[in-house]
Amino acid sequence: MGVSTAASAIDIYRELFAEFEPRAAGCRLPWLRQLRHGAFARFQEQGFPTTHDEDWRFTSVAAVANTTFRLPLAGEGDLSAAQLRQWQWEGAGARLVFVNGRYAAELSSTGPLPAGVVVGSLAEALEAPEAATGALAQHLGRWADERRDSFCALNTAFAEDGVFVYVPRGKVVEAPVSLLFVIVPGSQPAMSHPRNLIVVEEQGQLAIVEEYLSLGGDTGAGVGLCAFSNAVTELAAGAQSVVSHCRIERSQPGICNLSTLRLEQARGASVASHALLLGGALVRNNVHAVLAGEGGDCLINGLFLGRGVEHVDNFMLVEHASPHCASRQFYNGLLDDCARGVYHGRIVVHKDAQKTDAKQTNRNLLLSDDAQIDTKPQLEIHADDVKCTHGATIGQLDEEALFYMRSRGIAEAAARRLLLLAFAGESLGRIREAPVREHASRLVRQAVLRITGGAKGEEAGHENEFAPGDPAQT
């Protein structure tokens, strides 16, 4: 990406911001205007990252920088309730739907919630009277690191809609909250910047699923991008709270999907982050967790699948800032055809974080000679009384296991499918919430059927081939 190209791209975003900011939700709030203007100034200063930046050394975003995106228009994107049913899953409580980054009230339902719990549109919350001094003013933009990531700065500048979840002290939300973000490409490439704020106060409990998918967008290899989604989620977990967050991404080849999850954990908080990445031209999954309070624990668990020429990048940063905290990172990758995967994991143990217990593991299977994985686990330790380990493996399917299964009458495609499901099951089995785990398992089975050449109608016949958590897994 040349200097002139980068400068012209910044000029386009400057014009879009000048048009967007005066009419955006919450534009009357001084703190929000300052937040947006400051973030856009940082984006202009930083520009788009390049492969010369260490955090992006394995991933080029030239396709994003060189595409002229526009902001989606109000009401753009036709999605019916009938279409929506194919993506719904059993066991969810509140269900919020966003089309091209905008809340679709007619397709959403919040259902019964405990007293004081808020689950709704961020744009609507920004227009409410309490937005000037409440949890929004206290938390929005406080945790996401715009200085480190220019895409985060770009999201903050254009932040308008997404979900706002607030769980007061001691409240328990029994059923998982479902957030569905649907991209409906139009005649011109468009971008959306969903911004989600999740605040769970002391001793609160919440499980939430962010799901990103596209309705169309298969432009074919080499044609270019038709849509760009750049989502940021800030999750503040109060003392002794229990929070489970799951991100599911499944887009068509013409879609670029970037996402950042920023976790802030207070004393004794237990947070689990799960990611399931199943497709898209360019997928970037950032997870930045800070264990700021003593005695917290964090699980960062993920599974990514790539085929064709898809590029899936996972960047993990876990900061241990207080003593007696534990973190676990487990990421598994399955790559076929000419797909490329990236795992860049980093654990930072600060000076005061004594008695830290941290583990980082990345396991990858390459299913073709042309698939590629770049893996870089890192430890940065400034304390002297810690227990930290990290490691990565890259391999192929076990030919002896395949031969053994085929010698007992199992067809090769079915044998490969069983081995891949068992590998994926390691990640899926760590999802504690049964409805979420079952939903994720169905999606993985469908994806594995595509990789192994299964017919579209086969999925139902293989429902019980392998279930995460069954004795077969262990």
MIDREN-905500 format. One record per residue (C-alpha): residue in three letters; x, y, z. Coordinates in steps of 0.5 Angstrom, whole numbers, padded with zeros to 4 digits, always signed. Layout:
<guses>
ALAXYZ ...
</guses>
This chain:
<guses>
MET+0000+0000+0000 GLY+0003+0006-0002 VAL+0004+0013+0001 SER-0001+0016-0004 THR-0006+0011-0003 ALA-0006+0011+0004 ALA-0007+0019+0004 SER-0013+0018+0000 ALA-0016+0013+0004 ILE-0015+0017+0010 ASP-0019+0023+0006 ILE-0025+0019+0005 TYR-0026+0017+0012 ARG-0025+0024+0014 GLU-0031+0026+0009 LEU-0035+0020+0012 PHE-0033+0022+0019 ALA-0035+0030+0018 GLU-0042+0027+0015 PHE-0043+0022+0021 GLU-0041+0025+0027 PRO-0046+0031+0027 ARG-0052+0026+0026 ALA-0050+0020+0030 ALA-0053+0018+0036 GLY-0051+0021+0043 CYS-0048+0027+0039 ARG-0051+0032+0044 LEU-0046+0028+0050 PRO-0040+0032+0051 TRP-0036+0026+0053 LEU-0038+0022+0047 ARG-0036+0028+0042 GLN-0030+0028+0045 LEU-0029+0021+0045 ARG-0031+0020+0038 HIS-0026+0026+0036 GLY-0020+0024+0040 ALA-0021+0017+0037 PHE-0021+0019+0029 ALA-0015+0024+0031 ARG-0011+0018+0033 PHE-0014+0014+0027 GLN-0011+0019+0022 GLU-0005+0019+0026 GLN-0004+0012+0025 GLY-0007+0010+0019 PHE-0008+0003+0017 PRO-0003-0002+0020 THR+0002-0006+0015 THR+0006-0012+0015 HIS+0012-0008+0018 ASP+0008-0007+0025 GLU+0009-0013+0029 ASP+0002-0014+0031 TRP+0000-0015+0024 ARG+0007-0018+0021 PHE+0003-0024+0018 THR-0003-0020+0016 SER-0004-0015+0010 VAL-0010-0011+0010 ALA-0009-0008+0004 ALA-0016-0010+0001 VAL-0019-0006+0006 ALA-0015+0000+0005 ASN-0016+0000-0002 THR-0023-0001-0002 THR-0028+0005-0002 PHE-0033+0004+0003 ARG-0039+0008+0005 LEU-0043+0008+0011 PRO-0050+0004+0011 LEU-0056+0007+0010 ALA-0062+0007+0015 GLY-0066+0002+0013 GLU-0062-0001+0008 GLY-0061-0009+0008 ASP-0068-0013+0007 LEU-0068-0019+0012 SER-0075-0022+0014 ALA-0077-0026+0020 ALA-0077-0032+0016 GLN-0070-0032+0014 LEU-0068-0030+0021 ARG-0071-0037+0024 GLN-0065-0041+0020 TRP-0060-0038+0025 GLN-0064-0038+0031 TRP-0062-0043+0036 GLU-0065-0046+0042 GLY-0064-0044+0049 ALA-0063-0037+0048 GLY-0066-0032+0052 ALA-0066-0025+0050 ARG-0065-0024+0042 LEU-0062-0018+0039 VAL-0061-0017+0031 PHE-0057-0012+0028 VAL-0057-0011+0020 ASN-0051-0008+0017 GLY-0049-0005+0024 ARG-0056-0002+0026 TYR-0061-0005+0031 ALA-0067-0009+0028 ALA-0073-0008+0033 GLU-0078-0012+0029 LEU-0073-0018+0029 SER-0071-0018+0036 SER-0074-0020+0043 THR-0071-0018+0050 GLY-0076-0023+0054 PRO-0076-0023+0061 LEU-0070-0021+0065 PRO-0069-0020+0072 ALA-0070-0013+0075 GLY-0065-0008+0073 VAL-0062-0012+0068 VAL-0061-0008+0061 VAL-0061-0011+0055 GLY-0062-0007+0049 SER-0059-0002+0043 LEU-0053+0002+0044 ALA-0056+0008+0040 GLU-0062+0008+0044 ALA-0058+0008+0051 LEU-0054+0014+0048 GLU-0061+0018+0047 ALA-0063+0016+0054 PRO-0063+0022+0060 GLU-0058+0017+0064 ALA-0053+0017+0058 ALA-0050+0023+0061 THR-0048+0020+0068 GLY-0049+0013+0068 ALA-0045+0006+0066 LEU-0045+0008+0059 ALA-0041+0015+0061 GLN-0037+0011+0066 HIS-0035+0005+0061 LEU-0036+0006+0054 GLY-0029+0008+0051 ARG-0025+0007+0057 TRP-0022+0000+0056 ALA-0021-0001+0049 ASP-0014+0001+0047 GLU-0014+0006+0041 ARG-0007+0007+0041 ARG-0005+0000+0040 ASP-0010-0001+0034 SER-0012+0004+0029 PHE-0018-0001+0027 CYS-0020+0000+0035 ALA-0020+0008+0034 LEU-0024+0007+0027 ASN-0029+0004+0031 THR-0029+0009+0037 ALA-0030+0014+0032 PHE-0036+0011+0028 ALA-0039+0008+0034 GLU-0046+0009+0034 ASP-0050+0002+0035 GLY-0049-0005+0038 VAL-0051-0008+0044 PHE-0051-0005+0051 VAL-0052-0010+0057 TYR-0052-0008+0064 VAL-0052-0013+0070 PRO-0053-0010+0077 ARG-0050-0013+0083 GLY-0052-0020+0085 LYS-0056-0021+0079 VAL-0056-0027+0075 VAL-0058-0028+0068 GLU-0060-0035+0067 ALA-0061-0036+0059 PRO-0055-0034+0055 VAL-0056-0027+0051 SER-0056-0028+0043 LEU-0053-0022+0039 LEU-0054-0023+0031 PHE-0050-0019+0027 VAL-0052-0020+0020 ILE-0049-0017+0014 VAL-0053-0016+0008 PRO-0049-0013+0002 GLY-0051-0008-0003 SER-0049-0005-0009 GLN-0043-0002-0007 PRO-0038-0004-0001 ALA-0041-0002+0006 MET-0037-0002+0012 SER-0041-0003+0019 HIS-0037-0001+0026 PRO-0042-0005+0031 ARG-0040-0003+0038 ASN-0042-0007+0044 LEU-0041-0005+0052 ILE-0042-0011+0057 VAL-0042-0009+0064 VAL-0043-0014+0070 GLU-0043-0012+0077 GLU-0040-0015+0083 GLN-0043-0022+0084 GLY-0047-0022+0077 GLN-0047-0028+0072 LEU-0048-0027+0065 ALA-0047-0032+0058 ILE-0047-0028+0052 VAL-0046-0030+0044 GLU-0044-0025+0039 GLU-0045-0028+0032 TYR-0043-0025+0026 LEU-0045-0028+0019 SER-0047-0025+0012 LEU-0053-0026+0007 GLY-0049-0027+0001 GLY-0043-0023-0001 ASP-0039-0029-0005 THR-0036-0025-0010 GLY-0031-0030-0012 ALA-0024-0031-0011 GLY-0020-0024-0013 VAL-0026-0020-0014 GLY-0025-0016-0008 LEU-0029-0014-0002 CYS-0036-0013-0002 ALA-0037-0011+0006 PHE-0033-0010+0012 SER-0035-0011+0019 ASN-0030-0008+0025 ALA-0033-0010+0031 VAL-0031-0008+0038 THR-0034-0011+0045 GLU-0032-0008+0052 LEU-0033-0013+0057 ALA-0032-0010+0065 ALA-0033-0016+0070 GLY-0034-0014+0077 ALA-0031-0017+0083 GLN-0033-0024+0084 SER-0037-0024+0077 VAL-0038-0030+0073 VAL-0038-0028+0065 SER-0038-0033+0059 HIS-0037-0029+0052 CYS-0038-0033+0046 ARG-0036-0030+0039 ILE-0038-0034+0033 GLU-0036-0031+0026 ARG-0038-0035+0019 SER-0038-0030+0013 GLN-0038-0031+0005 PRO-0031-0030+0002 GLY-0033-0023+0000 ILE-0033-0021+0007 CYS-0028-0018+0012 ASN-0029-0019+0019 LEU-0025-0016+0024 SER-0027-0016+0032 THR-0024-0014+0038 LEU-0026-0016+0045 ARG-0023-0012+0051 LEU-0024-0016+0058 GLU-0023-0012+0064 GLN-0023-0017+0070 ALA-0024-0014+0078 ARG-0022-0018+0084 GLY-0024-0026+0084 ALA-0028-0025+0077 SER-0028-0031+0073 VAL-0029-0030+0065 ALA-0029-0035+0059 SER-0028-0032+0052 HIS-0030-0037+0047 ALA-0029-0036+0039 LEU-0031-0040+0033 LEU-0029-0037+0027 LEU-0031-0041+0020 GLY-0030-0037+0014 GLY-0029-0030+0011 ALA-0024-0027+0006 LEU-0020-0024+0012 VAL-0022-0025+0019 ARG-0018-0022+0025 ASN-0020-0024+0032 ASN-0017-0020+0037 VAL-0017-0021+0045 HIS-0014-0017+0050 ALA-0015-0019+0057 VAL-0013-0015+0063 LEU-0013-0019+0070 ALA-0013-0013+0074 GLY-0016-0016+0081 GLU-0013-0021+0085 GLY-0015-0028+0085 GLY-0018-0028+0078 ASP-0018-0033+0073 CYS-0019-0033+0065 LEU-0020-0038+0060 ILE-0019-0036+0052 ASN-0021-0042+0048 GLY-0022-0042+0040 LEU-0023-0046+0034 PHE-0022-0043+0027 LEU-0023-0047+0020 GLY-0020-0044+0014 ARG-0021-0047+0007 GLY-0020-0044+0000 VAL-0016-0038+0000 GLU-0019-0035+0007 HIS-0014-0032+0012 VAL-0016-0032+0019 ASP-0012-0028+0024 ASN-0012-0029+0032 PHE-0008-0024+0036 MET-0009-0026+0044 LEU-0006-0021+0049 VAL-0007-0023+0056 GLU-0004-0018+0062 HIS-0003-0021+0069 ALA-0003-0014+0073 SER-0005-0017+0080 PRO-0003-0023+0084 HIS-0006-0030+0085 CYS-0009-0030+0078 ALA-0010-0036+0073 SER-0011-0036+0065 ARG-0011-0041+0060 GLN-0011-0040+0053 PHE-0013-0046+0048 TYR-0013-0045+0041 ASN-0014-0050+0035 GLY-0014-0049+0028 LEU-0016-0053+0022 LEU-0014-0051+0015 ASP-0015-0054+0008 ASP-0014-0052+0001 CYS-0010-0045+0001 ALA-0012-0042+0007 ARG-0007-0039+0012 GLY-0008-0038+0019 VAL-0005-0034+0024 TYR-0004-0035+0032 HIS+0000-0029+0035 GLY-0001-0030+0043 ARG+0002-0026+0048 ILE+0002-0027+0056 VAL+0005-0021+0060 VAL+0006-0022+0067 HIS+0007-0015+0071 LYS+0012-0014+0076 ASP+0007-0014+0082 ALA+0003-0020+0079 GLN+0006-0026+0084 LYS+0004-0033+0084 THR+0001-0032+0077 ASP-0001-0039+0073 ALA-0001-0038+0066 LYS-0002-0043+0060 GLN-0002-0042+0053 THR-0003-0048+0048 ASN-0004-0047+0040 ARG-0005-0054+0036 ASN-0006-0054+0028 LEU-0008-0059+0023 LEU-0006-0057+0016 LEU-0010-0061+0011 SER-0007-0060+0005 ASP+0000-0058+0002 ASP-0002-0051+0001 ALA-0005-0049+0007 GLN+0000-0045+0012 ILE+0000-0043+0019 ASP+0004-0038+0023 THR+0004-0039+0030 LYS+0008-0035+0035 PRO+0007-0036+0043 GLN+0010-0031+0047 LEU+0012-0030+0055 GLU+0014-0023+0058 ILE+0015-0024+0065 HIS+0017-0019+0070 ALA+0015-0022+0076 ASP+0020-0028+0080 ASP+0015-0033+0083 VAL+0010-0035+0077 LYS+0008-0041+0073 CYS+0008-0040+0066 THR+0008-0045+0060 HIS+0007-0044+0052 GLY+0007-0048+0046 ALA+0005-0049+0039 THR+0004-0056+0035 ILE+0003-0056+0027 GLY+0001-0063+0024 GLN-0003-0067+0019 LEU-0008-0072+0020 ASP-0005-0079+0023 GLU-0005-0084+0017 GLU-0004-0090+0022 ALA-0011-0088+0025 LEU-0014-0087+0018 PHE-0012-0094+0016 TYR-0014-0097+0023 MET-0021-0094+0022 ARG-0021-0096+0014 SER-0019-0103+0016 ARG-0025-0104+0020 GLY-0030-0102+0014 ILE-0030-0094+0015 ALA-0030-0090+0009 GLU-0024-0085+0008 ALA-0029-0079+0008 ALA-0032-0081+0015 ALA-0026-0083+0018 ARG-0023-0076+0016 ARG-0029-0073+0019 LEU-0029-0077+0026 LEU-0022-0075+0027 LEU-0023-0067+0025 LEU-0029-0067+0030 ALA-0025-0070+0035 PHE-0020-0065+0034 ALA-0025-0060+0034 GLY-0029-0063+0040 GLU-0023-0061+0045 SER-0025-0053+0044 LEU-0032-0054+0044 GLY-0032-0059+0050 ARG-0030-0053+0054 ILE-0036-0049+0053 ARG-0040-0050+0059 GLU-0047-0047+0057 ALA-0050-0053+0054 PRO-0055-0049+0049 VAL-0049-0045+0047 ARG-0044-0051+0046 GLU-0050-0055+0042 HIS-0051-0049+0037 ALA-0043-0049+0036 SER-0043-0056+0035 ARG-0048-0056+0030 LEU-0044-0051+0026 VAL-0037-0054+0027 ARG-0041-0061+0024 GLN-0043-0057+0018 ALA-0036-0054+0017 VAL-0033-0061+0017 LEU-0038-0064+0012 ARG-0036-0058+0007 ILE-0028-0060+0008 THR-0029-0067+0008 GLY-0034-0067+0002 GLY-0040-0069+0005 ALA-0047-0067+0002 LYS-0051-0062+0004 GLY-0056-0066+0006 GLU-0051-0071+0010 GLU-0051-0066+0017 ALA-0057-0069+0020 GLY-0055-0076+0019 HIS-0048-0075+0023 GLU-0051-0071+0029 ASN-0049-0076+0034 GLU-0042-0078+0030 PHE-0039-0074+0036 ALA-0041-0070+0042 PRO-0036-0065+0046 GLY-0036-0068+0053 ASP-0038-0075+0051 PRO-0033-0081+0053 ALA-0031-0081+0046 GLN-0027-0074+0047 THR-0023-0077+0053 
</guses>
